[in-house]
Amino acid sequence: MVESIARVKHIRVTPQKARRVVALIKGKQAQEALAILKFAPQGASEPIYKLVAAAVANARVKADKDGEYLDEQDLYVKNAYVDEGTTLKRFQPRAQGRAFQIKKRTSHITIELATPEVAEAPAATTTKKASK
């Protein structure tokens, strides 16, 4: 089983908007997720598309290093989440000398890809009959 992780930090997308896009691809095949992100109208879909592509490349490199076979069609999005990054605080002038605070939020996005585990046959359990 091949697993790979790709992260991007301090991306200038609010976490709330990024979570909407990440919810579209959770649990999907990696190639299907790339197709969804390519045509999604949200602004956060472009950096997340690049992140999924990077995770696929990471899986390919990891499989080559370990000498394992990897079919990219088997990869699926095992986990994807968005954490809140640092908030850039800016000020906008307002009337009568006041200042209005603007919060420019950033996100930390993590994508985990994996290949499905091969289902192994359960070990045969022997039942012992109690002697009376």
NULOTI-435514 format. One record per residue: residue number from 0; residue in three letters; x, y, z of N, C-alpha, C in turn. Coordinates in steps of 0.02 Angstrom, whole numbers. Layout:
// NULOTI-435514
{seq=NUM	type=ALA	n_X=X	n_Y=Y	n_Z=Z	ca_X=X	ca_Y=Y	ca_Z=Z	c_X=X	c_Y=Y	c_Z=Z}
...
// end
This chain:
// NULOTI-435514
{seq=0	type=MET	n_X=42	n_Y=-59	n_Z=0	ca_X=0	ca_Y=0	ca_Z=0	c_X=44	c_Y=62	c_Z=0}
{seq=1	type=VAL	n_X=31	n_Y=106	n_Z=-45	ca_X=69	ca_Y=168	ca_Z=-51	c_X=28	c_Y=226	c_Z=-23}
{seq=2	type=GLU	n_X=59	n_Y=265	n_Z=19	ca_X=27	ca_Y=325	ca_Z=46	c_X=72	c_Y=385	c_Z=33}
{seq=3	type=SER	n_X=41	n_Y=441	n_Z=18	ca_X=80	ca_Y=502	ca_Z=8	c_X=42	c_Y=561	c_Z=37}
{seq=4	type=ILE	n_X=80	n_Y=610	n_Z=58	ca_X=52	ca_Y=671	ca_Z=88	c_X=80	c_Y=731	c_Z=52}
{seq=5	type=ALA	n_X=38	n_Y=780	n_Z=39	ca_X=61	ca_Y=844	ca_Z=12	c_X=29	c_Y=899	c_Z=53}
{seq=6	type=ARG	n_X=69	n_Y=950	n_Z=69	ca_X=45	ca_Y=1006	ca_Z=109	c_X=64	c_Y=1072	c_Z=77}
{seq=7	type=VAL	n_X=21	n_Y=1120	n_Z=86	ca_X=38	ca_Y=1189	ca_Z=67	c_X=19	c_Y=1232	c_Z=126}
{seq=8	type=LYS	n_X=63	n_Y=1278	n_Z=144	ca_X=51	ca_Y=1320	ca_Z=202	c_X=48	c_Y=1393	c_Z=181}
{seq=9	type=HIS	n_X=12	n_Y=1432	n_Z=219	ca_X=6	ca_Y=1504	ca_Z=210	c_X=-21	c_Y=1522	c_Z=141}
{seq=10	type=ILE	n_X=-69	n_Y=1483	n_Z=116	ca_X=-100	ca_Y=1499	ca_Z=52	c_X=-153	c_Y=1552	c_Z=65}
{seq=11	type=ARG	n_X=-156	n_Y=1602	n_Z=22	ca_X=-201	ca_Y=1659	ca_Z=33	c_X=-272	c_Y=1644	c_Z=10}
{seq=12	type=VAL	n_X=-303	n_Y=1595	n_Z=43	ca_X=-373	ca_Y=1577	ca_Z=33	c_X=-402	c_Y=1568	c_Z=103}
{seq=13	type=THR	n_X=-461	n_Y=1593	n_Z=114	ca_X=-490	ca_Y=1584	ca_Z=180	c_X=-505	c_Y=1510	c_Z=191}
{seq=14	type=PRO	n_X=-497	n_Y=1486	n_Z=253	ca_X=-509	ca_Y=1415	ca_Z=266	c_X=-581	c_Y=1394	c_Z=251}
{seq=15	type=GLN	n_X=-628	n_Y=1438	n_Z=263	ca_X=-698	ca_Y=1420	ca_Z=249	c_X=-710	c_Y=1406	c_Z=175}
{seq=16	type=LYS	n_X=-680	n_Y=1447	n_Z=132	ca_X=-688	ca_Y=1437	ca_Z=60	c_X=-650	c_Y=1376	c_Z=36}
{seq=17	type=ALA	n_X=-591	n_Y=1364	n_Z=66	ca_X=-551	ca_Y=1305	ca_Z=46	c_X=-586	c_Y=1241	c_Z=68}
{seq=18	type=ARG	n_X=-618	n_Y=1241	n_Z=125	ca_X=-653	ca_Y=1181	ca_Z=149	c_X=-710	c_Y=1161	c_Z=103}
{seq=19	type=ARG	n_X=-743	n_Y=1211	n_Z=73	ca_X=-797	ca_Y=1195	ca_Z=25	c_X=-770	c_Y=1155	c_Z=-34}
{seq=20	type=VAL	n_X=-710	n_Y=1174	n_Z=-57	ca_X=-680	ca_Y=1140	ca_Z=-115	c_X=-654	c_Y=1072	c_Z=-95}
{seq=21	type=VAL	n_X=-623	n_Y=1067	n_Z=-37	ca_X=-594	ca_Y=1004	ca_Z=-13	c_X=-650	c_Y=952	c_Z=-3}
{seq=22	type=ALA	n_X=-708	n_Y=974	n_Z=18	ca_X=-764	ca_Y=928	ca_Z=28	c_X=-786	c_Y=895	c_Z=-37}
{seq=23	type=LEU	n_X=-773	n_Y=928	n_Z=-94	ca_X=-792	ca_Y=899	ca_Z=-159	c_X=-751	c_Y=838	c_Z=-176}
{seq=24	type=ILE	n_X=-689	n_Y=833	n_Z=-151	ca_X=-644	ca_Y=780	ca_Z=-174	c_X=-630	c_Y=726	c_Z=-122}
{seq=25	type=LYS	n_X=-654	n_Y=734	n_Z=-60	ca_X=-640	ca_Y=684	ca_Z=-9	c_X=-668	c_Y=616	c_Z=-29}
{seq=26	type=GLY	n_X=-625	n_Y=565	n_Z=-24	ca_X=-646	ca_Y=497	ca_Z=-39	c_X=-648	c_Y=478	c_Z=-112}
{seq=27	type=LYS	n_X=-635	n_Y=525	n_Z=-157	ca_X=-638	ca_Y=512	ca_Z=-229	c_X=-571	c_Y=485	c_Z=-254}
{seq=28	type=GLN	n_X=-571	n_Y=455	n_Z=-313	ca_X=-510	ca_Y=435	ca_Z=-346	c_X=-469	c_Y=497	c_Z=-362}
{seq=29	type=ALA	n_X=-403	n_Y=491	n_Z=-362	ca_X=-360	ca_Y=550	ca_Z=-373	c_X=-372	c_Y=581	c_Z=-442}
{seq=30	type=GLN	n_X=-378	n_Y=539	n_Z=-494	ca_X=-389	ca_Y=565	ca_Z=-561	c_X=-457	c_Y=599	c_Z=-567}
{seq=31	type=GLU	n_X=-507	n_Y=571	n_Z=-534	ca_X=-574	ca_Y=602	ca_Z=-534	c_X=-572	c_Y=669	c_Z=-496}
{seq=32	type=ALA	n_X=-534	n_Y=671	n_Z=-441	ca_X=-528	ca_Y=733	ca_Z=-402	c_X=-495	c_Y=787	c_Z=-444}
{seq=33	type=LEU	n_X=-443	n_Y=768	n_Z=-483	ca_X=-410	ca_Y=817	ca_Z=-526	c_X=-459	c_Y=845	c_Z=-578}
{seq=34	type=ALA	n_X=-501	n_Y=801	n_Z=-606	ca_X=-550	ca_Y=823	ca_Z=-656	c_X=-602	c_Y=870	c_Z=-625}
{seq=35	type=ILE	n_X=-623	n_Y=854	n_Z=-564	ca_X=-672	ca_Y=897	ca_Z=-530	c_X=-642	c_Y=966	c_Z=-516}
{seq=36	type=LEU	n_X=-580	n_Y=966	n_Z=-491	ca_X=-548	ca_Y=1029	ca_Z=-474	c_X=-531	c_Y=1072	c_Z=-535}
{seq=37	type=LYS	n_X=-517	n_Y=1039	n_Z=-590	ca_X=-500	ca_Y=1076	ca_Z=-651	c_X=-557	c_Y=1120	c_Z=-674}
{seq=38	type=PHE	n_X=-618	n_Y=1096	n_Z=-665	ca_X=-676	ca_Y=1133	ca_Z=-690	c_X=-718	c_Y=1165	c_Z=-634}
{seq=39	type=ALA	n_X=-695	n_Y=1163	n_Z=-573	ca_X=-732	ca_Y=1194	ca_Z=-518	c_X=-724	c_Y=1270	c_Z=-523}
{seq=40	type=PRO	n_X=-778	n_Y=1308	n_Z=-514	ca_X=-774	ca_Y=1380	ca_Z=-522	c_X=-742	c_Y=1418	c_Z=-464}
{seq=41	type=GLN	n_X=-734	n_Y=1385	n_Z=-407	ca_X=-708	ca_Y=1419	ca_Z=-347	c_X=-634	c_Y=1438	c_Z=-356}
{seq=42	type=GLY	n_X=-615	n_Y=1492	n_Z=-326	ca_X=-546	ca_Y=1515	ca_Z=-331	c_X=-496	c_Y=1470	c_Z=-296}
{seq=43	type=ALA	n_X=-518	n_Y=1434	n_Z=-245	ca_X=-473	ca_Y=1390	ca_Z=-207	c_X=-459	c_Y=1325	c_Z=-244}
{seq=44	type=SER	n_X=-494	n_Y=1312	n_Z=-299	ca_X=-485	ca_Y=1248	ca_Z=-334	c_X=-418	c_Y=1244	c_Z=-369}
{seq=45	type=GLU	n_X=-389	n_Y=1300	n_Z=-391	ca_X=-325	ca_Y=1298	ca_Z=-426	c_X=-268	c_Y=1276	c_Z=-380}
{seq=46	type=PRO	n_X=-258	n_Y=1306	n_Z=-320	ca_X=-204	ca_Y=1282	ca_Z=-277	c_X=-216	c_Y=1211	c_Z=-252}
{seq=47	type=ILE	n_X=-279	n_Y=1191	n_Z=-242	ca_X=-293	ca_Y=1123	ca_Z=-219	c_X=-280	c_Y=1074	c_Z=-276}
{seq=48	type=TYR	n_X=-294	n_Y=1093	n_Z=-338	ca_X=-277	ca_Y=1051	ca_Z=-396	c_X=-202	c_Y=1037	c_Z=-398}
{seq=49	type=LYS	n_X=-163	n_Y=1091	n_Z=-389	ca_X=-90	ca_Y=1083	ca_Z=-390	c_X=-67	c_Y=1038	c_Z=-332}
{seq=50	type=LEU	n_X=-101	n_Y=1043	n_Z=-276	ca_X=-82	ca_Y=1003	ca_Z=-217	c_X=-97	c_Y=929	c_Z=-228}
{seq=51	type=VAL	n_X=-154	n_Y=914	n_Z=-258	ca_X=-171	ca_Y=844	ca_Z=-273	c_X=-121	c_Y=816	c_Z=-325}
{seq=52	type=ALA	n_X=-104	n_Y=856	n_Z=-375	ca_X=-55	ca_Y=834	ca_Z=-424	c_X=13	c_Y=821	c_Z=-392}
{seq=53	type=ALA	n_X=32	n_Y=863	n_Z=-343	ca_X=94	ca_Y=853	ca_Z=-307	c_X=92	c_Y=789	c_Z=-265}
{seq=54	type=ALA	n_X=34	n_Y=775	n_Z=-235	ca_X=27	ca_Y=714	ca_Z=-195	c_X=32	c_Y=651	c_Z=-239}
{seq=55	type=VAL	n_X=6	n_Y=655	n_Z=-300	ca_X=12	ca_Y=599	ca_Z=-348	c_X=86	c_Y=589	c_Z=-366}
{seq=56	type=ALA	n_X=121	n_Y=643	n_Z=-378	ca_X=192	ca_Y=639	ca_Z=-394	c_X=232	c_Y=612	c_Z=-335}
{seq=57	type=ASN	n_X=213	n_Y=633	n_Z=-273	ca_X=246	ca_Y=607	ca_Z=-214	c_X=236	c_Y=531	c_Z=-207}
{seq=58	type=ALA	n_X=175	n_Y=508	n_Z=-223	ca_X=161	ca_Y=436	ca_Z=-220	c_X=203	c_Y=398	c_Z=-270}
{seq=59	type=ARG	n_X=210	n_Y=427	n_Z=-331	ca_X=250	ca_Y=395	ca_Z=-383	c_X=323	c_Y=389	c_Z=-361}
{seq=60	type=VAL	n_X=350	n_Y=442	n_Z=-332	ca_X=420	ca_Y=441	ca_Z=-309	c_X=429	c_Y=392	c_Z=-252}
{seq=61	type=LYS	n_X=381	n_Y=391	n_Z=-206	ca_X=386	ca_Y=346	ca_Z=-149	c_X=383	c_Y=273	c_Z=-171}
{seq=62	type=ALA	n_X=339	n_Y=258	n_Z=-219	ca_X=333	ca_Y=189	ca_Z=-243	c_X=397	c_Y=168	c_Z=-280}
{seq=63	type=ASP	n_X=426	n_Y=214	n_Z=-319	ca_X=489	ca_Y=198	ca_Z=-353	c_X=545	c_Y=185	c_Z=-304}
{seq=64	type=LYS	n_X=547	n_Y=226	n_Z=-251	ca_X=599	ca_Y=218	ca_Z=-200	c_X=593	c_Y=151	c_Z=-163}
{seq=65	type=ASP	n_X=531	n_Y=131	n_Z=-149	ca_X=519	ca_Y=68	ca_Z=-112	c_X=517	c_Y=8	c_Z=-158}
{seq=66	type=GLY	n_X=519	n_Y=19	n_Z=-224	ca_X=517	ca_Y=-36	ca_Z=-271	c_X=449	c_Y=-68	c_Z=-277}
{seq=67	type=GLU	n_X=396	n_Y=-30	n_Z=-263	ca_X=328	ca_Y=-56	ca_Z=-267	c_X=297	c_Y=-35	c_Z=-333}
{seq=68	type=TYR	n_X=246	n_Y=-74	n_Z=-354	ca_X=209	ca_Y=-57	ca_Z=-414	c_X=154	c_Y=-7	c_Z=-395}
{seq=69	type=LEU	n_X=146	n_Y=45	n_Z=-436	ca_X=95	ca_Y=95	ca_Z=-423	c_X=56	c_Y=109	c_Z=-487}
{seq=70	type=ASP	n_X=-8	n_Y=97	n_Z=-483	ca_X=-53	ca_Y=117	ca_Z=-537	c_X=-89	c_Y=180	c_Z=-512}
{seq=71	type=GLU	n_X=-78	n_Y=235	n_Z=-546	ca_X=-106	ca_Y=299	ca_Z=-524	c_X=-182	c_Y=300	c_Z=-524}
{seq=72	type=GLN	n_X=-212	n_Y=253	n_Z=-561	ca_X=-285	ca_Y=249	ca_Z=-561	c_X=-312	c_Y=222	c_Z=-495}
{seq=73	type=ASP	n_X=-268	n_Y=187	n_Z=-457	ca_X=-290	ca_Y=158	ca_Z=-393	c_X=-288	c_Y=209	c_Z=-336}
{seq=74	type=LEU	n_X=-252	n_Y=264	n_Z=-343	ca_X=-246	ca_Y=312	ca_Z=-289	c_X=-313	c_Y=346	c_Z=-276}
{seq=75	type=TYR	n_X=-328	n_Y=355	n_Z=-212	ca_X=-388	ca_Y=392	ca_Z=-193	c_X=-371	c_Y=441	c_Z=-137}
{seq=76	type=VAL	n_X=-413	n_Y=490	n_Z=-128	ca_X=-402	ca_Y=541	ca_Z=-77	c_X=-424	c_Y=511	c_Z=-10}
{seq=77	type=LYS	n_X=-375	n_Y=489	n_Z=29	ca_X=-389	ca_Y=457	ca_Z=94	c_X=-413	c_Y=508	c_Z=145}
{seq=78	type=ASN	n_X=-380	n_Y=565	n_Z=146	ca_X=-397	ca_Y=618	ca_Z=193	c_X=-378	c_Y=685	c_Z=163}
{seq=79	type=ALA	n_X=-418	n_Y=734	n_Z=176	ca_X=-403	ca_Y=802	ca_Z=153	c_X=-434	c_Y=850	c_Z=203}
{seq=80	type=TYR	n_X=-393	n_Y=896	n_Z=227	ca_X=-418	ca_Y=943	ca_Z=276	c_X=-383	c_Y=1010	c_Z=269}
{seq=81	type=VAL	n_X=-417	n_Y=1061	n_Z=296	ca_X=-392	ca_Y=1130	ca_Z=293	c_X=-388	c_Y=1157	c_Z=363}
{seq=82	type=ASP	n_X=-329	n_Y=1181	n_Z=381	ca_X=-320	ca_Y=1213	ca_Z=446	c_X=-311	c_Y=1288	c_Z=436}
{seq=83	type=GLU	n_X=-326	n_Y=1325	n_Z=488	ca_X=-319	ca_Y=1398	ca_Z=484	c_X=-246	c_Y=1418	c_Z=493}
{seq=84	type=GLY	n_X=-222	n_Y=1460	n_Z=448	ca_X=-153	ca_Y=1485	ca_Z=452	c_X=-151	c_Y=1552	c_Z=488}
{seq=85	type=THR	n_X=-97	n_Y=1587	n_Z=478	ca_X=-91	ca_Y=1653	ca_Z=510	c_X=-138	c_Y=1702	c_Z=476}
{seq=86	type=THR	n_X=-158	n_Y=1751	n_Z=514	ca_X=-203	ca_Y=1803	ca_Z=488	c_X=-164	c_Y=1867	c_Z=480}
{seq=87	type=LEU	n_X=-164	n_Y=1894	n_Z=420	ca_X=-131	ca_Y=1958	ca_Z=407	c_X=-180	c_Y=2013	c_Z=425}
{seq=88	type=LYS	n_X=-159	n_Y=2059	n_Z=469	ca_X=-204	ca_Y=2112	ca_Z=491	c_X=-185	c_Y=2177	c_Z=458}
{seq=89	type=ARG	n_X=-233	n_Y=2206	n_Z=424	ca_X=-223	ca_Y=2269	ca_Z=389	c_X=-275	c_Y=2319	c_Z=413}
{seq=90	type=PHE	n_X=-262	n_Y=2382	n_Z=403	ca_X=-309	ca_Y=2434	ca_Z=425	c_X=-330	c_Y=2476	c_Z=366}
{seq=91	type=GLN	n_X=-395	n_Y=2493	n_Z=366	ca_X=-423	ca_Y=2536	ca_Z=314	c_X=-448	c_Y=2599	c_Z=348}
{seq=92	type=PRO	n_X=-430	n_Y=2657	n_Z=322	ca_X=-454	ca_Y=2719	ca_Z=354	c_X=-530	c_Y=2726	c_Z=346}
{seq=93	type=ARG	n_X=-560	n_Y=2752	n_Z=400	ca_X=-632	ca_Y=2764	ca_Z=400	c_X=-644	c_Y=2838	c_Z=418}
{seq=94	type=ALA	n_X=-706	n_Y=2855	n_Z=423	ca_X=-724	ca_Y=2925	ca_Z=436	c_X=-702	c_Y=2948	c_Z=506}
{seq=95	type=GLN	n_X=-689	n_Y=3012	n_Z=512	ca_X=-672	ca_Y=3046	ca_Z=574	c_X=-610	c_Y=3016	c_Z=608}
{seq=96	type=GLY	n_X=-561	n_Y=2996	n_Z=568	ca_X=-497	ca_Y=2974	ca_Z=594	c_X=-497	c_Y=2903	c_Z=623}
{seq=97	type=ARG	n_X=-550	n_Y=2867	n_Z=613	ca_X=-552	ca_Y=2799	ca_Z=638	c_X=-517	c_Y=2752	c_Z=590}
{seq=98	type=ALA	n_X=-505	n_Y=2691	n_Z=614	ca_X=-474	ca_Y=2640	ca_Z=572	c_X=-516	c_Y=2576	c_Z=576}
{seq=99	type=PHE	n_X=-524	n_Y=2543	n_Z=520	ca_X=-563	ca_Y=2482	ca_Z=516	c_X=-515	c_Y=2425	c_Z=502}
{seq=100	type=GLN	n_X=-518	n_Y=2372	n_Z=543	ca_X=-470	ca_Y=2317	ca_Z=535	c_X=-495	c_Y=2268	c_Z=482}
{seq=101	type=ILE	n_X=-450	n_Y=2249	n_Z=437	ca_X=-463	ca_Y=2199	ca_Z=386	c_X=-421	c_Y=2138	c_Z=403}
{seq=102	type=LYS	n_X=-453	n_Y=2080	n_Z=405	ca_X=-418	ca_Y=2017	ca_Z=420	c_X=-411	c_Y=1978	c_Z=356}
{seq=103	type=LYS	n_X=-349	n_Y=1969	n_Z=333	ca_X=-335	ca_Y=1929	ca_Z=274	c_X=-312	c_Y=1860	c_Z=297}
{seq=104	type=ARG	n_X=-357	n_Y=1813	n_Z=292	ca_X=-345	ca_Y=1747	ca_Z=319	c_X=-305	c_Y=1702	c_Z=272}
{seq=105	type=THR	n_X=-266	n_Y=1656	n_Z=301	ca_X=-228	ca_Y=1609	ca_Z=261	c_X=-246	c_Y=1538	c_Z=284}
{seq=106	type=SER	n_X=-227	n_Y=1489	n_Z=243	ca_X=-245	ca_Y=1419	ca_Z=257	c_X=-184	c_Y=1374	c_Z=251}
{seq=107	type=HIS	n_X=-186	n_Y=1319	n_Z=288	ca_X=-139	ca_Y=1264	ca_Z=281	c_X=-181	c_Y=1205	c_Z=255}
{seq=108	type=ILE	n_X=-167	n_Y=1181	n_Z=195	ca_X=-206	ca_Y=1128	ca_Z=165	c_X=-164	c_Y=1065	c_Z=161}
{seq=109	type=THR	n_X=-193	n_Y=1008	n_Z=181	ca_X=-159	ca_Y=944	ca_Z=180	c_X=-201	c_Y=893	c_Z=142}
{seq=110	type=ILE	n_X=-169	n_Y=858	n_Z=96	ca_X=-202	ca_Y=805	ca_Z=56	c_X=-163	c_Y=741	c_Z=68}
{seq=111	type=GLU	n_X=-199	n_Y=686	n_Z=85	ca_X=-168	ca_Y=621	ca_Z=92	c_X=-198	c_Y=574	c_Z=40}
{seq=112	type=LEU	n_X=-155	n_Y=544	n_Z=1	ca_X=-177	ca_Y=494	ca_Z=-49	c_X=-153	c_Y=425	c_Z=-27}
{seq=113	type=ALA	n_X=-190	n_Y=374	n_Z=-47	ca_X=-171	ca_Y=306	ca_Z=-31	c_X=-199	c_Y=259	c_Z=-84}
{seq=114	type=THR	n_X=-170	n_Y=200	n_Z=-88	ca_X=-198	ca_Y=147	ca_Z=-129	c_X=-239	c_Y=103	c_Z=-83}
{seq=115	type=PRO	n_X=-293	n_Y=74	n_Z=-107	ca_X=-333	ca_Y=32	ca_Z=-63	c_X=-294	c_Y=-30	c_Z=-42}
{seq=116	type=GLU	n_X=-305	n_Y=-51	n_Z=20	ca_X=-271	ca_Y=-111	ca_Z=44	c_X=-301	c_Y=-172	c_Z=11}
{seq=117	type=VAL	n_X=-258	n_Y=-219	n_Z=-3	ca_X=-282	ca_Y=-282	ca_Z=-32	c_X=-314	c_Y=-321	c_Z=25}
{seq=118	type=ALA	n_X=-376	n_Y=-341	n_Z=13	ca_X=-412	ca_Y=-377	ca_Z=66	c_X=-383	c_Y=-447	c_Z=74}
{seq=119	type=GLU	n_X=-355	n_Y=-460	n_Z=132	ca_X=-326	ca_Y=-525	ca_Z=145	c_X=-381	c_Y=-570	c_Z=173}
{seq=120	type=ALA	n_X=-375	n_Y=-635	n_Z=157	ca_X=-423	ca_Y=-683	ca_Z=184	c_X=-413	c_Y=-688	c_Z=259}
{seq=121	type=PRO	n_X=-466	n_Y=-686	n_Z=297	ca_X=-458	ca_Y=-691	ca_Z=370	c_X=-430	c_Y=-759	c_Z=389}
{seq=122	type=ALA	n_X=-386	n_Y=-760	n_Z=438	ca_X=-355	ca_Y=-822	ca_Z=460	c_X=-409	c_Y=-868	c_Z=488}
{seq=123	type=ALA	n_X=-404	n_Y=-931	n_Z=469	ca_X=-454	ca_Y=-980	ca_Z=493	c_X=-445	c_Y=-990	c_Z=567}
{seq=124	type=THR	n_X=-498	n_Y=-981	n_Z=604	ca_X=-495	ca_Y=-990	ca_Z=676	c_X=-524	c_Y=-1058	c_Z=692}
{seq=125	type=THR	n_X=-490	n_Y=-1093	n_Z=734	ca_X=-515	ca_Y=-1158	ca_Z=754	c_X=-553	c_Y=-1151	c_Z=818}
{seq=126	type=THR	n_X=-610	n_Y=-1183	n_Z=820	ca_X=-651	ca_Y=-1181	ca_Z=880	c_X=-643	c_Y=-1248	c_Z=916}
{seq=127	type=LYS	n_X=-629	n_Y=-1243	n_Z=979	ca_X=-622	ca_Y=-1303	ca_Z=1019	c_X=-687	c_Y=-1315	c_Z=1056}
{seq=128	type=LYS	n_X=-709	n_Y=-1377	n_Z=1050	ca_X=-770	ca_Y=-1395	ca_Z=1086	c_X=-752	c_Y=-1414	c_Z=1157}
{seq=129	type=ALA	n_X=-790	n_Y=-1388	n_Z=1202	ca_X=-777	ca_Y=-1403	ca_Z=1272	c_X=-800	c_Y=-1474	c_Z=1286}
{seq=130	type=SER	n_X=-758	n_Y=-1513	n_Z=1318	ca_X=-776	ca_Y=-1582	ca_Z=1334	c_X=-815	c_Y=-1584	c_Z=1399}
{seq=131	type=LYS	n_X=-865	n_Y=-1625	n_Z=1400	ca_X=-908	ca_Y=-1628	ca_Z=1459	c_X=-897	c_Y=-1692	c_Z=1497}
// end
